């Protein structure tokens, strides 16, 4: 039996199991449902949506497949890998959510297939407490009406962009095919404490600062991060939200804030030399990583406004840091804005654009480099769990030194993606 057939059978099995589980009992409290129903959701809200009577298990999944038709060029004189139009490797997630007790749930996500690991492996998991019933304290119960605690090896809540990004097979909440150019995403071991009250949001987190922790002796300080924000449904037509986030680690063996997504970029094999490996080692093509592997301080500000069908989401990110071999800090700035219009019955269709620009100092380079990306997208929610989208992308690299493959680098073209979440 081929690997592809085995994968297809496995995905069908997951879908059947998920359908059976959903038909029985899958109401999970303090939980963002997969699919269109969770568009423009961020943190889970402090409302008890499901009465607890026994342990419940919800099995779900995400599946995405793209058709890629991109062209590329470089002024560096380096021969590029020859690209053709065709389908990329399908990506898929297996999601397990368990209601363990009243206000206590567990999440576990497994990547069944990704650019970085074609075999099955665990992304991470956490336990979330919105109540602490086992303490039998009225005072603590009152506090927990506005407090949430998350503990695990989990996706950290730095910024708001990670709520709208593609996470391997889960692409249904991303109106575009690609994520941001400088893609802040990391899974680290730690905990987060939230306070939510009348639209106000406060969060503080502390982690080990590493993707792949170890108990061997090394010099590592914890990462500390926090978020402050306000989210208000002003009236039936208008919603506004703005948050500011800060992330800091002073010393770590290998920080991956801008290199933590092992799912991989959606733009396969762009601007690689003709003899490059097309396996797992080149899964980040099309992204920009400033290389802050030892020390990093980052600030992200995210405004969000939705008026009827018109929607704006912005990102302003300012970071600085260095690698273990550097003596001086470098800086990187990312500015991004996306404007969408959702229309049709239940806003099942949308059209929109996003422009992103990154300016950064790189180790060994005398001048700042610049990366600009324009994305235009149209999408159709066939059902609340199925989305098809078509994107035009144009990305340009500027101010790279002569002889570097990104000198005069550019790729553009069309991406078609179909994605399912349930």
C-alpha positions in Angstrom: 0.0 0.0 0.0 1.4 3.4 -1.0 2.0 6.2 1.5 -0.5 8.3 -0.3 -3.2 5.6 -0.1 -2.5 5.0 3.6 -2.8 8.8 4.2 -6.1 9.0 2.4 -7.5 6.0 4.3 -6.3 7.6 7.6 -8.0 10.9 6.7 -11.3 9.2 5.8 -11.1 7.3 9.1 -10.6 10.6 11.0 -13.5 12.2 9.2 -15.8 9.2 10.0 -14.8 9.2 13.6 -15.3 12.9 13.9 -18.7 12.7 12.3 -19.7 9.9 14.7 -18.4 11.8 17.7 -20.1 15.0 16.6 -23.4 13.2 16.2 -23.2 12.0 19.8 -21.9 14.7 22.2 -19.3 17.2 21.3 -20.3 20.4 23.2 -17.2 21.7 24.7 -17.2 24.7 27.0 -15.0 27.8 26.5 -14.1 26.6 23.0 -13.8 28.2 19.6 -15.6 25.9 17.2 -13.8 25.1 13.9 -15.0 26.5 10.7 -16.7 29.7 9.6 -18.5 30.1 12.9 -15.1 31.2 14.4 -14.2 33.9 11.9 -12.8 36.9 13.7 -12.5 35.1 17.0 -9.4 35.5 19.1 -9.1 34.3 22.7 -12.0 32.1 24.0 -14.6 34.2 25.7 -15.7 33.9 29.4 -19.1 32.5 28.8 -20.2 29.0 29.8 -21.7 27.6 26.6 -22.0 24.0 27.7 -23.3 22.4 30.9 -21.0 19.7 32.2 -22.4 16.2 33.0 -19.6 13.9 32.0 -16.3 13.7 30.2 -16.7 14.5 26.5 -14.3 14.0 23.6 -14.4 15.9 20.4 -12.4 14.7 17.5 -11.9 17.1 14.5 -9.6 17.8 11.7 -8.2 20.2 9.2 -7.2 19.5 5.6 -5.7 21.8 2.9 -4.5 21.4 -0.6 -3.1 24.1 -3.0 -2.5 24.4 -6.7 0.5 26.6 -7.2 1.4 28.5 -10.4 4.3 30.9 -9.5 7.1 32.4 -11.5 10.4 33.8 -10.1 13.5 35.7 -11.0 16.7 36.9 -9.5 19.4 39.4 -10.5 22.1 37.6 -8.5 23.3 35.4 -11.4 22.4 32.3 -9.5 20.4 29.7 -11.4 17.1 29.1 -9.7 15.3 25.8 -9.1 13.0 25.2 -12.1 9.3 25.6 -10.9 6.3 24.3 -12.7 2.6 24.6 -12.0 1.0 21.8 -10.0 -0.4 20.6 -6.7 1.6 20.8 -3.4 1.7 18.2 -0.7 -1.6 18.1 1.1 -1.4 19.1 4.8 -3.6 17.9 7.6 -4.2 18.2 11.3 -5.9 15.9 13.8 -7.5 17.8 16.7 -8.7 16.3 20.0 -10.5 18.4 22.6 -11.7 16.9 25.8 -14.1 18.3 28.4 -12.4 16.9 31.6 -14.6 18.7 34.2 -16.8 21.7 34.5 -14.7 24.6 33.0 -11.7 22.3 32.5 -10.7 21.2 29.0 -7.7 19.7 27.2 -6.5 20.4 23.6 -4.1 18.2 21.6 -3.1 18.9 17.9 -1.3 16.5 15.8 0.1 17.3 12.3 -0.6 14.3 10.1 1.4 15.8 7.2 3.4 19.0 6.8 6.3 20.5 4.8 8.7 20.0 7.6 7.6 16.6 8.8 5.8 14.4 6.3 5.3 11.8 9.0 2.8 12.3 11.8 3.9 14.2 14.9 2.5 16.2 17.7 2.3 20.0 17.4 1.5 20.5 21.1 -1.3 20.5 23.7 -2.5 22.3 26.8 -5.0 22.2 29.6 -7.3 25.2 30.1 -9.0 26.2 33.3 -12.0 28.5 33.2 -13.2 27.1 36.5 -11.5 25.3 39.4 -14.3 23.1 40.7 -12.0 20.8 42.6 -11.0 23.6 45.0 -14.6 23.9 46.3 -14.1 27.6 47.0 -16.8 30.3 46.4 -14.2 33.0 46.5 -12.1 31.3 43.8 -15.2 30.5 41.7 -15.9 34.3 41.7 -12.4 35.1 40.6 -12.6 32.5 37.8 -15.6 34.2 36.3 -13.2 36.6 34.7 -9.9 34.6 34.8 -8.6 31.8 32.5 -5.4 29.8 33.0 -3.7 27.8 30.2 -0.7 25.4 30.9 1.1 23.2 28.4 3.5 23.0 25.4 1.4 25.3 23.3 1.1 28.0 20.8 1.9 31.2 22.6 -0.5 34.1 22.5 1.8 36.8 21.2 -0.1 39.3 19.0 -3.4 38.7 17.2 -2.0 37.8 13.8 -1.6 34.1 14.9 -5.3 33.8 15.3 -5.8 34.5 11.5 -2.9 32.6 10.1 -2.7 29.2 8.5 -1.6 26.5 10.9 -0.5 23.7 8.6 -3.8 22.0 7.6 -6.0 24.7 9.3 -6.4 27.4 6.8 -10.1 28.2 7.1 -9.6 31.4 9.2 -7.0 32.9 6.9 -8.6 34.9 4.1 -5.3 34.6 2.1 -3.1 31.6 1.2 0.2 32.8 2.7 0.8 34.1 6.2 2.7 37.3 7.1 6.2 37.7 5.7 7.8 37.8 9.2 5.6 35.1 10.7 5.6 35.2 14.5 4.5 31.8 15.7 6.0 29.5 18.4 5.1 26.6 20.6 6.8 26.7 24.0 6.4 25.1 27.4 4.7 27.4 29.9 1.6 29.0 31.2 -0.7 32.0 30.5 -3.2 33.8 32.8 -6.0 35.9 31.3 -8.3 38.5 32.7 -11.4 39.5 30.7 -14.1 41.9 31.8 -16.5 44.0 29.7 -14.3 44.0 26.6 -11.0 44.5 28.4 -8.4 41.8 28.0 -5.2 41.4 30.0 -2.8 38.4 29.6 0.6 37.5 31.0 2.6 34.4 30.0 5.9 32.8 30.9 7.6 30.0 29.0 10.9 28.2 28.7 11.6 30.2 25.5 12.3 27.1 23.4 10.5 25.0 20.9 12.5 21.8 21.7 13.2 21.8 25.5 15.9 19.8 27.1 17.0 19.0 30.7 20.7 19.2 29.8 22.5 22.1 31.3 22.6 25.3 29.2 22.3 29.0 29.6 18.6 29.9 29.1 16.4 32.5 30.6 12.6 32.2 30.5 10.5 34.1 28.0 8.0 36.6 29.4 5.2 38.1 27.3 1.9 39.9 27.8 -1.1 41.4 26.0 -3.4 44.2 26.7 -6.5 45.0 24.6 -10.1 46.1 24.3 -12.7 44.3 22.1 -16.2 45.8 21.8 -19.3 45.1 19.8 -20.4 48.7 19.6 -23.7 47.9 17.9 -25.0 45.3 15.5 -23.0 46.8 12.6 -19.7 47.8 14.2 -17.1 45.9 16.1 -13.7 47.3 17.2 -10.7 45.7 18.8 -7.1 46.8 19.4 -4.4 44.9 21.3 -0.7 45.4 22.1 1.6 42.5 22.8 5.2 42.3 24.1 7.5 39.3 24.0 11.0 39.2 25.6 13.7 36.7 26.2 17.2 37.8 27.2 19.1 34.6 26.6 18.2 31.2 25.2 19.8 28.3 23.5 17.6 28.7 20.4 14.5 31.0 20.3 12.1 30.3 17.4 9.6 33.2 17.6 10.1 33.8 13.8 11.0 30.2 13.0 8.6 28.1 15.0 6.2 27.1 12.3 7.2 23.6 11.2 4.0 23.4 9.0 5.9 25.4 6.4 5.3 28.3 4.0 2.6 28.0 1.4 5.0 29.3 -1.3 6.9 26.1 -2.2 10.5 26.2 -3.3 10.6 29.9 -4.4 14.1 31.5 -4.8 16.1 28.4 -4.2 19.2 27.5 -6.2 18.7 24.8 -8.9 20.6 22.2 -6.9 18.6 22.9 -3.6 17.0 20.1 -1.5 13.2 20.1 -2.0 12.7 18.2 1.2 12.1 19.2 4.8 15.1 21.5 5.1 13.7 24.2 2.8 10.2 24.5 4.3 10.3 28.3 4.9 10.7 29.6 1.4 9.0 32.9 0.9 9.3 33.9 4.5 11.7 36.3 6.3 13.5 35.3 9.5 15.6 38.0 11.2 17.7 35.4 13.0 17.0 36.5 16.6 17.9 33.1 18.0 19.5 34.0 21.3 17.9 37.3 22.4 14.7 39.0 21.2 12.3 41.7 22.3 9.2 42.3 20.2 6.2 44.5 20.2 3.1 43.8 18.0 0.1 46.1 17.7 -3.1 44.8 16.0 -6.1 47.0 15.3 -9.3 45.3 14.0 -12.5 47.0 12.7 -15.5 45.4 11.2 -18.4 47.5 9.9 -21.1 45.4 8.3 -19.2 43.4 5.6 -16.2 45.7 5.5 -13.2 44.4 7.6 -9.8 45.8 8.4 -7.0 44.0 10.3 -3.5 45.6 10.8 -0.2 44.6 12.2 2.6 46.8 13.3 5.6 44.9 14.7 8.9 46.2 16.0 11.5 43.7 17.1 15.2 43.6 18.0 17.6 40.9 19.0 20.7 38.9 18.1 22.1 35.4 17.7 24.5 33.9 20.2 27.6 34.9 18.2 26.6 38.5 17.8 27.6 41.3 20.2 25.2 44.0 19.1 21.4 43.9 18.6 19.8 44.3 15.2 16.3 45.6 14.4 13.4 44.5 12.2 10.1 46.2 11.5 7.0 44.7 9.8 3.9 46.7 8.8 0.9 45.0 7.3 -2.7 45.9 6.5 -5.5 43.9 5.1 -8.9 45.1 3.9 -11.7 42.7 3.1 -15.3 42.9 2.0 -17.6 40.0 2.9 -20.8 39.7 1.0 -23.6 37.5 -0.1 -26.0 35.4 2.1 -24.4 35.0 5.5 -21.3 36.7 4.1 -20.2 33.5 2.4 -18.1 35.3 -0.2 -15.3 37.8 0.3 -12.8 39.8 -1.7 -9.7 41.6 -0.3 -6.1 42.5 -0.3 -3.1 42.6 2.0 0.1 44.6 1.7 3.1 43.7 3.9 6.5 45.3 4.1 9.5 44.3 6.2 12.7 46.3 6.8 15.5 44.7 8.8 19.2 44.6 9.6 20.7 41.2 8.9 23.9 39.8 10.4 26.9 40.4 8.0 25.0 43.0 5.9 26.0 46.7 5.8 22.6 48.0 4.8 19.0 47.2 5.7 17.1 44.8 3.5 13.5 45.1 2.4 10.8 42.6 1.5 7.4 43.6 0.2 4.5 41.4 -0.5 1.1 42.1 -2.1 -1.7 39.6 -1.9 -5.2 39.8 -3.5 -7.7 37.1 -2.6 -11.3 36.0 -3.3 -13.0 33.3 -1.3 -16.1 31.3 -1.1 -17.4 29.4 2.0 -19.3 26.5 0.3 -20.4 25.4 3.7 -19.4 26.6 7.2 -16.7 23.9 7.1 -15.4 24.2 3.5 -13.6 27.2 2.0 -12.1 27.7 -1.5 -9.9 30.7 -2.1 -7.9 32.1 -5.0 -4.9 34.4 -4.4 -2.6 36.5 -6.5 0.8 37.1 -4.8 3.7 39.4 -5.7 6.7 39.4 -3.5 9.9 41.5 -4.1 13.3 41.5 -2.3 15.3 44.8 -2.3 18.7 46.0 -1.1 20.3 42.6 -0.8 24.0 42.5 -1.7 25.3 41.4 -5.1 25.7 37.6 -5.2 23.0 36.9 -2.7 20.2 34.9 -4.3 17.6 37.5 -3.1 19.4 40.3 -4.9 16.7 41.5 -7.3 14.6 38.6 -6.2 10.9 38.3 -7.0 8.1 35.8 -7.3 4.6 36.2 -8.4 1.6 34.2 -9.6 -1.6 32.5 -8.5 -2.4 30.1 -5.7 -5.6 28.2 -5.4 -6.4 26.6 -2.1 -9.2 24.4 -0.8 -9.5 23.8 2.9 -11.8 21.9 5.3 -12.1 22.2 9.1 -14.6 20.3 11.3 
